């Protein structure tokens, strides 16, 4: 009987052991909320990245559109300025090179006068009191600066009128100078207004307000900043203008040296007609005080034809006419309008009347 009980207990223990083994480690319960949270976070991150990409693309498109609009507006403003520009009588006879030098020198003068009144104003305000003598000194420099700026405006208008059409890059740079010039003029007006206020206060025997002195110092500082910027812009423009001038003159010189006659007269009468045609074309080209590249090309060809024809027909004084044509072409190539006009007058006086004798000879 005891053996039976023992055997039963053994069987029961073994069964419990097998059941426990079959169950193994407990299966973890899935964390559904954590999974949901991770999915939401991933979606939010993706949406944020997408929105950032969209924002960047939109910003770039807006910036590009704004830049294009501003550039177009500037181009239109510059084109309008060139179209409406009128050369100042005192500068319209200047060659392009002379005008570039004059603009650069006048900017230097304006910058110097502006720095002078700025420094004088700063020194006058440094002790918190301004005397009538100090006001007079500042006003002197302000007047000189105003005079220089007016001259500069006239020179820029003249450059627009005479050379603006063929110089897009230089005109754009000159427009930037003109903008800085406008800023400097505004500053000058502010300075004049402050000085008038100071004069009125001093004449009334009143004490200057600290605010007035502060306005004078602020105007002086702004003037110095604007003058320095104007000087830097003008220096860059002048360097580029001189470089363009040199390149253009080298091109025109090469054109004059390499041009070959393409029409040689068969008679003395025809040779004189070519000479007259050349002189008439020069006169027409000089009428607006500007010699364009296309005009210079035409004149070089007409001059070469007239020279060859005079030599081919053994015309009297052929060498003299050839030299006058060469000199006149060189004067026009370097933009020396006044000298070219004088050279044309001399040539026209030397040209014989149209021949009417037998064989067309005089």
Protein Blocks (a to p, Z undefined) as FASTA:
>chain_A
ZZmmmmmmmmmmmmmmmmmmmnmpadddddfklmmmmmmmmmmmmmmmmmmmmmmmmmmm
mmmmmmmmmmmmmmmmmmmmmmmpccdfklmmpcfklmmmmmmmmmmmmmmmmmmmmmmm
mmmmmnopacfklmmmmmmmmmmmmmmmmmmmmmmmmmmmmmmmmmmmlmmmmmmmmmmm
mmmmmmmmmmmmmmmmmmmmmmnopacdfklmmmmmmmmmmmmmmmmmmmmmmmmmmmmm
mmmmmmmmmmmmmmmmmpccfbdcfbfklmmmmmmmmmmmmmmmmmnopacfklmmmmmm
mmmmmmmmmmmnopghklmmmmmmmmmmmmmmnopaklmmmmmmmmmmmpccddfbehhi
ZZ
